[in-house]
Amino acid sequence: MSAEPVEEYLTPHQENLERWDEVLTQLEDNLEAFLDGTTVLDQARTVASAWHPPHALGPLPAEYATRARLLSMAQQRAYAQLRSESRMIRQQAELIRSVPTASSGGAVYLDVAG
C-alpha cells in the first residue's frame, strides 16, 4: 500500500494571509536592499524595476495592519531620503556647471571654503 500525499487545503482567509505575508516580505526586502546601496538613487532604480504589484490580492488582514503601517512609514522615510539625495545631486551639478571653463592652459582654482 502506497501512501498518497495529503493535500493541504487552505481557507480563503489563510490563503489571503499567506499572500499578504509574501507581499509584505517582498516589500520589506526591497526596502532593505534600497537602503543598503552605495547611492540611494542607484538602489531606487534597481528595486523599482524589479517589483511588480500582485494581482487579485484580497483585503489587508487585520493581523498585518501594524506591519503594513510600519512598512509604509519606513518607505516614506526612504522616499524623503531619495528626494534629499536627488536635490543634493542637482545642486552639485548646478555648481559644477557654474564653474567657468578655462580658456587658457593655466591652472584654475575653485574656492570651496567661501
N, C-alpha and C positions, 0 to 999 in steps of 0.2 A: 504494500500500500504506500503510495507516494503522498507526501504532504503537499497540499496545494497552498500557495501563498495566500494569505488572508489580506484582502484589500481593505485599507482603512478609509472609511467614508467620513468626510468632514461635514459638519453642518454649514450652512451658508455663513453664519456668524464666525465660525472657526476659519473658513476659507478667507473671509474678509480680514480677519485678524492676521493671518499669515501673509496676505498680500500687502497689507499696510506695514507690517513688520519689515518685509523686503524693501518696500519703497522708502521707508524712513531710514533703514540701514544704508541703503544706497545713497540717499541724500546726505547722511552723516559722513559716510566715507568720502563722498565728493567734496564736502566742505573741508574735511581733514586734509585731503590732497591739495585742495585750493590753498589752504593756509600753510602748507609745508613746502612751498616752492621758493625758488630764488627770487623771483619777482611775482607779485600778485597778478599782474596783468597777463603774464605768460600762463600761469596756472588757471586763471579765469577762462581763457580761451580753450585750454585743453579740457577742463571739466565741462564747460558749456557745450562743447561739440560732442561730447561722449554721452550726455544724458538725454533720454527720451521719456516724455511723460507716459505713465501707464495708461492702458485702455480699460474702460469699464471698471474702474475702481469704485468700490462701494463707499458709503459714508465713513468718515473717520470714527473708529470705535472710541468710546469714552475712555477706555483703558490707555489709549495713546495720546490723549489730549495734552497732557503735560509735556510729554516727549516732543510732540509736534510744535508746541508753543516755544519750548527751549530751542529747538532747531530753527524755528523762524527767527527768533531773536539773534541767534548766532549768525544766520545768513544776513540779517540786516547789518550787523557789525562788520561782517566781511565785505558787504557792499559798500559801506561807508569807507572802509579801508581802501577798497579798489578805487573809489571816486577820489579819495585824497591822494593816492599814488598817481592816478591819472592826471590830476590837477598839477601836482608837483612836476611831472614829466613835461607837461605843456609849458609850465613856467620856465623850466630849464631849457627847453627848445627855443622859447622866445628870447632868453638871454643869449643863447648861442647865436641866434640869427641877428641879434643887435650888435654883436662884435663886428667892427668894420674889417673887411678883408685887407690884407696887407698888399699894397700895390708895389712896394719896393721889396727888395730881398732882405731888408733889415729885420731885426728881432721885434716882436710885438709882445707887450706885457699887458696882462689884464689884472687890474686891482680888484681882487675879490674881497679884501678886508674892508673896503669902503673908505 
